[in-house]
């Protein structure tokens, strides 16, 4: 519910009272004695969904040209007549019972977009925390970075500026979004570069990209689009209903902050191509959030203040939605290719595992298989590391040649038809002892009777193979 206060100009008292009487609204009217151009002050509580309707009625009698109106949130109204008014309004307007006025929407959007200094500082902090979180492989730290990221405001400001045909608001929101993404990536890259050069994170590029929180964002698929679409819709609905957008802000940050951190890490480790998927993910998420928010706000009935501007606002909205949608469609096609590559890669891993197990003698077993990929979005297998267990005291099974030949023959050509070199196959052997024939593996003891350790030997063959 809202409490509306109107400064009534001289000569408009009867018109204002007439509007309130027609709408069945209780009001308090006080005489204005400040010797200004106002004759009275009228205050009245109304349901939040009725604010825009009442303000339009007051505009019709000329209040806005010579006065000003203050709308505040009322916590509680104890009045039987108000309860009846609220029930009557909800019955007559079931679809718009939670919708706030256009003026409130604009005010909330402007308030959600922070000032430049605050935005810069919070963006840098969130990017640094997100970078630390993905390098630590800590989901909790990554979530913490989302909480402090100030990205929901600029996205909503851009959408509201388009809907109400406010170019200044749109430009400010667009600038904040663009600068926020660039600032987040640069901050993440600089922080990651410091960690790398100071040897705080003594990992190679391959090891860094194998971290769970990093690897999950290197090859996004079409399901990643759902997060951004949901974030944009939830942001628009929360803004239009007047509820807190804090949790929605976390959802929008979830779609943007971690991928930006991964892009920064890729730049710091000198592998921008490796994080191409994260770059695409950031762009897809930004466009999705803006497109969905625009459509939702327009469908909720928000329009410019003057009806003569509505056609112009509709034209601008359709142009921007069409432009964003075309770019989004192209990027989504890339994510679709990545999804197809993921499916084919999963099939390849299943076939590879079966081929390896078929090549092993009865007393040997496959301990683990790790596949490294490249070439987003097609996800072509580049290297495979295999660990084979064999009985202690016996020579390792000489199956590396056969395994390498089978794996290279099973790579689907559709994943990367121009690939010429073979897969890099690394075969590792580890002696395992299975007491009593049980499946639990134990390490062998060395000849000196020292502490137990695995007995490891390795061989690698095949085109581009690596022996370790």
C-alpha positions, 0 to 999 in steps of 0.5 A: 500500500502507498500513502500519497500526498498532493500539494493542491494549487489554488483553484484545484481543490474541488477538482482533486476532492472530486476525483478522490470522492469518485474513486471512494478514497478516504483522504485528509485535507489540510489548508496550506498557510505558507503563502505560496501558490498552494491552497491545501495538502491532501493525503490519502492511502491507496493500494500500490496497484492503484497509484498509477491510475489515481495519478493519471486522474489527477493529471487529467485535472491539471495537478501535475503542471502546477504542483508536485506529488509524493508517494511513500510506502505505508506499512499498515493502514487500519481502516475498514473502508481501505480494506474494502477499497483494496478488495474492490481494486483487486477484484476489478484488476486481478492481473495488475494487483501487484504492479507498481506505478510507472513513476515508482518503477523509474525511481526504483530503477534509478535508485538501483543503479549505483553511483560511479565510485560505488559501482567501480569499487564493488565491481572490482571487489566482486571480480577479485573475490570471484577469481579467488573463488574459482581458483580455490574451487570454492562455490561458497566464495564464488557465491559471496562474489555474486552477493556484492556484485552491483550488476542488477541495477544497470541491467534494469535501468537500461530496460526501463530507459527503453520502455519509457523512452528515456534516452539518458537513463538508457545510455547510463545503464548501457554504459554501466553494463559495458564498463562493469563487464570490462572492469570485471574482466580487467580486475580479474586478469590483473589479480590472477596475473599477480597470483601467477607471477608471485607463484601464489598459484604455482599451476600451469595453464592446463592445471588451472583450466582443470579446476572444477569451477574454471572447467565448468565455464570453459565450454558452456552449453545451451542450458547456460542460457536458461540462467540468464533468461530466468535472471532477466525475467525475475529482475523485471518482475521484482522491479515491477512488483516493488519487492526486494531485488537483492536475491534477483541481483545474486541470480544476475551476478551468477550469470555474469561474475564467474564467467568474467573471472574465468576470462580474466584467468585465461588472459593472465595465463596467456590463453585467451583462446581457451576461455573463448567459451566464457567470453561467449557466455558473458555476451549471451547472458548480458543480451539475454537479461536485457532482452527478457527484461524489455519484453516483460516490462512492456507486457506488464503495460509500462509506457512513456508518460505521454501517449504521443510517445508510445509509438516512438517507444514501441519502435525503439523497443522493437529495434533494440529487441530485434538487434539484441535477438539477432546477436543472441541467436548467433551466439546461441548457435555457438552454444548449440554447437558446444552442446552437440560437441558435449554429447559427442564427447560423452559418447566418445568417452564411453566408447574409449573406456570400453575399448581400453577395457577390451584391450586389457588382460584379465589381471589388469584393470582401468583405474582412471581415464582423463580426457583433455579437450580443445577447440571450443565449441566442438570440444575435440579430444586432444589428450587422454591420460590412462592409469592401468592397474596390474598385479605387483611382481609382474611386468606391466601389460604392453597394451599402449600401442593397441590402446592408442590405435583404437582411441585415435580410430574412434575420434568422431570426424564431425567434432573437428574434420580438419584435425590432422594430428592424432590424440596425445595418449599417455598410459600410466601403470600402477601396481596394485594388490588385491588381498583375498581377491577383493576389489580394494586396491592397496599400494605395494611396498618397496624392497627396502621395507620403507613406507608403502608407495605405488609402484609406477611405470609409464609408456606412451605411443601413437601419433603425438604421444607422450611417454612419462 
